[in-house]
């Protein structure tokens, strides 16, 4: 629950207290009182101490009408370089093996052994591109 900094300030000013006086009366630091009034951030213990010092209930210090939270999820469109390169590599490696098979570069029983190095290279390329894309995303 958020604390109403405006309510704390208004109650303090009604009593003609300074922030220092409220801090002393509540047993809190001046910085804590300032943070509550400006940022509307307070722990449960801080709310209890302020409410006791100001002579109000804790419910009087709770923000009743919070600002609406923007729940729209913004999705950044990222370049699909990794997937594009992966697709091009896959098509290229298959094309090389098929071309070699059709033109007699290796017999049918050698298709799989010739395809495996290309698949391994493709996996390494995909890993490198994914690492590079992740690095760019973190540093942008």
N, C-alpha and C positions, 0 to 999 in steps of 0.2 A: 504494500500500500504506500502511496506517495503522501508525503506530508505537505500541507498547504503552507508554503513560505509566507504568502500574503497574510494568512490568518495569524501566524506567529507574530509577524511584524505589526499587524493591526492591534492584536491583544497587548503586545509590548508597549506600543505607543499610547494605548488607552490608559495604561498605568504610568505613562510618562517615564518609562525606564529606558536606559541606554542598553545597547547590546552587552556591554560589560556588566551592568547590573543584573540582567537576565542570566548571564553566564554564571555569575556568583550565586544567584538565588537558586539556580538549577543544578549547580555543581558541574557544569560543563565548561569547556574552553570557549573563549570568545570566537575562535575560528569555527567551532562547531555551530554556534548560533548563527554566524554569518553564512555558513554553508547551507543551513536549513532555510534561512530567509531567501537566499539568492537562488540556490539550486533545487530547493524543495526535496532534499534528500536527508533522511534521518532513520536511524535504526529504531527498533521498538523501545529500547532503553532510553534513547534520546527523547522520543516522543513522550514517554512516561515522565521523565524528569522535567521537560518543558511544561507539560500539562499540570503537574503538581506545583511548579513555581508560579504559573500563571493563574492557578485556581480554576481550571476548566477540565472537562473530561478529554480523554485522548481522542474521542470521536470528533471533538470540535477542531482538532488539528489535522484530521485526515482530509485529503483533497477529495471533495465530493463530485466535482464535475471535471474529470481529467480531460486534457486535450486529446482529441481523437488521434489514434495511432494509425499511421499510414501502413495498411496491411498489404498493399500492392507489391507483389514480388516483381522486381525488375530483373530481367534476365539479359545479361549482356550477350550479344551475339559474338561468338569467337570464331576466328577463321578455322576452317576445317582442314588445315594443312596436313595434319597428321593422318586423317582418314583419306584425304585425297592422295597423299603420297603412298599410303598403304595400298589403296586400290590400284594405282598405277603400277606399283611394284608387283602386285599379285598378277595383274594382267600381263605385265612384261615377262615375268618368270614363266608363266604358263605358255605364253607365245613363243618364248625361246625353246622350250622343250618340244612343243608341238611342231615348230618349224624344223628343229633338228630331227625329229622322228620322221616327218613327212619327206624330208630330203635325204634320208638314209644316213644321217650322221651317227646314229646309234640304233641298234636293233630294239624290238619291243621289250625284251627282258631288261634292257638298260634304261628304260624311261624313268622308273622310280628312283634308281640311284642317281640319275642326272638331275632329277627334280628336287631331291632333298637339300643339296647345297643352296639352291635358289630359295627354298622355303626358309632355311636357316638365316640367309642373308636378309630376307624379307622381315623375319622376326626381329633381327637386330636393328634394321632400319626403323621399324615401327617403334621399338623401345627408345631409340635415340630421338626420334621426332616427338614422342610423347614427353620425354624428359625436357626437351627444348621448349615445347609448348607450355609445360608446367612452369619452367623457369621464367619464361616471358610473362605468363599470367601473374606470377608473384612479384615481378619487378616492374610491372606497368601500372 
